[in-house]
Amino acid sequence: MPKGILGKKLGMTQYFDEKGKALPVTVIQAGPCVIVQKKNEDKDGYKAIQLGFGEIKDSKVKKPLKGHFNKAGVEPKRYLKEIRINGESEMQGDVGDQVSVDIFSEGEKVDVTGKSKGKGFSGVMKRWNFSGGPKTHGSHFKRAPGSLGASADPARVFKGKKLPGRKGGEKVTLSNLEVVRVDPERDLILIKGSVPGAKKSLLTIVSSEVSSE
């Protein structure tokens, strides 16, 4: 059964397993979420479940969005995300039901999607891992990208050329991450390794057979 939940990244720490081995883990406050809408192929052209997460003041909610929540009979939420469902599988639960972190179990594989940290304007060495030029006395080519192409023909730079520019701030998905521990009482989930995003950023956690949107 496909499973998914929204959460907030709290940070990283270490967790000792049964054998006493220290594991680097990311602590995520996952849920509780509420099912706001369920989409199907007949009406919407695709299958998905829409989850709401996080508290928000009524004064901060726009009227159209407030009507959307009222139709579902749930309180307005700060975040609203869809989780796409592939194949013949169906997402468990109905509109208005609460989704908590206990849908996952230890040892399960999940995909985590988030927005990577923004690094600002970066050169080619930081952005694309270029090796750079010789760092010796008299060298005028150290951290530059080098030749960008021919001069007379085609007399232009091709699209897709790796150049300096803004780094980070993009949607990133890490697949097949292991769930180390689940704490339903505190709505926490510990995932082995690092995940995209800064602290307090929004994350989407789905079982590995489901793709997030």
C-alpha positions as CSV (number, residue, x, y, z in Angstrom):
1,M,0.0,0.0,0.0
2,P,1.5,3.4,-1.0
3,K,2.3,5.7,1.9
4,G,3.3,9.3,2.2
5,I,3.5,12.1,4.7
6,L,4.8,15.7,5.0
7,G,7.3,16.8,7.6
8,K,9.7,19.4,8.8
9,K,13.5,18.9,9.0
10,L,14.8,19.4,12.5
11,G,18.4,18.6,12.0
12,M,21.0,15.8,12.2
13,T,22.3,13.7,15.1
14,Q,23.6,10.2,15.6
15,Y,21.7,7.1,16.6
16,F,23.2,3.9,18.1
17,D,21.7,0.6,16.7
18,E,21.4,-2.7,18.5
19,K,25.0,-3.5,17.8
20,G,26.2,-0.2,19.3
21,K,27.2,1.2,15.9
22,A,26.7,5.0,15.6
23,L,24.6,5.9,12.6
24,P,24.2,9.5,11.2
25,V,20.5,10.2,11.0
26,T,18.2,13.1,10.1
27,V,15.4,13.9,12.6
28,I,12.2,14.9,10.9
29,Q,8.9,16.0,12.5
30,A,6.5,14.1,10.2
31,G,2.9,15.0,10.5
32,P,0.3,14.8,11.7
33,C,-1.2,15.5,8.2
34,V,-4.8,15.5,7.1
35,I,-6.1,14.2,3.7
36,V,-7.7,17.3,2.0
37,Q,-8.5,15.7,-1.4
38,K,-8.2,12.5,-3.3
39,K,-7.8,12.7,-7.1
40,N,-8.7,10.0,-9.6
41,E,-8.1,9.3,-13.3
42,D,-11.8,9.7,-14.3
43,K,-12.2,13.2,-13.0
44,D,-8.6,14.6,-12.7
45,G,-6.7,12.6,-15.2
46,Y,-4.3,11.1,-12.7
47,K,-4.3,9.6,-9.2
48,A,-3.0,11.5,-6.2
49,I,-3.7,12.3,-2.6
50,Q,-3.5,15.8,-1.3
51,L,-2.1,16.3,2.2
52,G,-2.3,19.4,4.5
53,F,0.4,20.0,7.1
54,G,1.3,22.7,9.6
55,E,-0.8,25.2,11.5
56,I,-1.7,28.6,10.1
57,K,-3.9,31.6,11.2
58,D,-7.2,32.0,9.4
59,S,-6.3,35.5,8.5
60,K,-3.4,34.2,6.4
61,V,-5.5,31.9,4.3
62,K,-6.9,33.3,1.0
63,K,-10.7,32.9,0.4
64,P,-10.4,30.4,-2.5
65,L,-8.0,28.2,-0.5
66,K,-10.3,28.5,2.6
67,G,-13.2,27.3,0.5
68,H,-11.1,24.3,-0.6
69,F,-10.5,23.3,3.0
70,N,-14.1,23.9,4.0
71,K,-15.2,21.6,1.2
72,A,-13.1,18.9,2.7
73,G,-14.3,19.7,6.2
74,V,-10.8,20.2,7.7
75,E,-9.0,23.1,9.3
76,P,-6.8,25.2,7.0
77,K,-3.1,24.1,6.9
78,R,0.1,26.0,6.1
79,Y,1.3,23.5,3.5
80,L,-0.6,21.6,0.8
81,K,1.1,18.9,-1.2
82,E,0.1,16.2,-3.6
83,I,1.5,12.7,-3.7
84,R,1.1,11.0,-7.0
85,I,0.1,7.3,-7.1
86,N,1.3,5.1,-9.9
87,G,-0.2,1.9,-11.3
88,E,-3.3,0.2,-9.9
89,S,-2.5,0.8,-6.2
90,E,-4.7,3.0,-4.0
91,M,-3.8,5.3,-1.2
92,Q,-5.3,4.3,2.1
93,G,-7.6,6.7,3.9
94,D,-10.5,9.0,3.1
95,V,-10.8,12.8,2.9
96,G,-10.6,14.2,6.5
97,D,-8.6,11.3,7.8
98,Q,-5.4,12.0,9.8
99,V,-2.1,10.6,8.6
100,S,0.5,10.1,11.3
101,V,4.1,8.9,11.2
102,D,3.2,5.4,12.4
103,I,2.4,4.5,8.8
104,F,6.1,3.8,8.4
105,S,8.2,1.2,10.2
106,E,11.8,0.7,11.1
107,G,13.9,-0.7,8.2
108,E,11.5,0.5,5.5
109,K,12.9,2.3,2.4
110,V,11.6,5.8,1.6
111,D,12.1,8.6,-0.8
112,V,12.6,12.1,0.6
113,T,12.0,15.3,-1.5
114,G,13.0,18.8,-0.4
115,K,14.4,22.1,-1.6
116,S,18.2,22.1,-1.5
117,K,20.0,24.9,0.3
118,G,20.6,28.0,-1.8
119,K,24.3,28.8,-2.3
120,G,24.0,32.0,-4.3
121,F,26.0,32.8,-7.3
122,S,28.9,30.3,-7.6
123,G,31.7,29.7,-10.0
124,V,32.3,26.6,-12.1
125,M,34.6,25.0,-9.6
126,K,32.1,25.1,-6.8
127,R,29.0,24.6,-9.0
128,W,30.2,21.9,-11.4
129,N,33.4,20.6,-9.7
130,F,35.7,21.8,-12.4
131,S,39.4,21.2,-11.6
132,G,40.6,24.7,-12.6
133,G,44.0,25.7,-13.9
134,P,47.5,25.5,-12.5
135,K,47.9,27.3,-9.2
136,T,51.5,28.4,-9.8
137,H,53.3,31.7,-10.1
138,G,52.6,33.5,-13.3
139,S,49.4,31.5,-14.1
140,H,46.5,33.6,-15.3
141,F,44.1,30.7,-15.5
142,K,43.2,29.4,-12.0
143,R,39.4,29.2,-11.3
144,A,38.0,30.1,-14.7
145,P,35.9,27.8,-16.9
146,G,38.3,27.8,-19.8
147,S,37.4,27.8,-23.5
148,L,33.7,28.1,-24.2
149,G,33.8,27.1,-27.8
150,A,35.1,28.0,-31.3
151,S,35.5,31.6,-32.4
152,A,34.4,32.0,-36.1
153,D,32.1,28.9,-36.3
154,P,29.6,28.6,-34.6
155,A,30.5,31.9,-33.0
156,R,28.2,31.3,-30.0
157,V,28.0,29.3,-26.8
158,F,25.8,26.2,-27.0
159,K,22.8,25.9,-24.6
160,G,23.5,23.7,-21.6
161,K,27.1,24.8,-21.3
162,K,28.3,24.5,-17.7
163,L,28.9,28.1,-16.6
164,P,28.9,30.1,-13.4
165,G,25.4,30.8,-11.9
166,R,23.0,30.3,-9.1
167,K,23.6,27.1,-7.1
168,G,21.1,25.2,-5.0
169,G,17.5,26.2,-4.2
170,E,16.2,23.3,-6.4
171,K,13.9,20.4,-5.9
172,V,16.0,17.3,-4.9
173,T,14.8,13.7,-4.3
174,L,16.9,11.1,-2.5
175,S,15.7,7.6,-3.0
176,N,15.8,4.4,-1.0
177,L,16.8,5.9,2.4
178,E,16.4,3.7,5.4
179,V,14.0,4.5,8.3
180,V,16.0,3.9,11.4
181,R,13.4,4.7,14.1
182,V,9.8,5.9,14.3
183,D,8.5,7.8,17.4
184,P,4.7,8.2,17.0
185,E,4.3,9.8,20.4
186,R,6.4,12.8,19.4
187,D,5.7,12.6,15.6
188,L,9.3,12.0,14.8
189,I,11.0,9.8,12.2
190,L,14.8,9.2,12.0
191,I,16.2,8.6,8.5
192,K,19.7,7.3,7.9
193,G,22.0,9.8,6.3
194,S,21.3,13.4,5.2
195,V,18.3,14.7,3.3
196,P,17.9,17.9,1.1
197,G,17.0,21.2,2.6
198,A,17.8,23.5,5.5
199,K,16.5,23.2,9.1
200,K,12.7,23.8,9.4
201,S,12.3,23.3,5.6
202,L,9.4,21.2,4.2
203,L,10.0,17.6,3.3
204,T,7.9,15.0,1.5
205,I,8.4,11.4,2.6
206,V,6.9,8.6,0.5
207,S,7.4,4.9,0.3
208,S,9.9,4.1,-2.4
209,E,7.4,2.7,-4.8
210,V,5.5,6.1,-4.9
211,S,6.8,9.2,-6.8
212,S,6.2,12.6,-5.1
213,E,4.9,15.6,-7.1
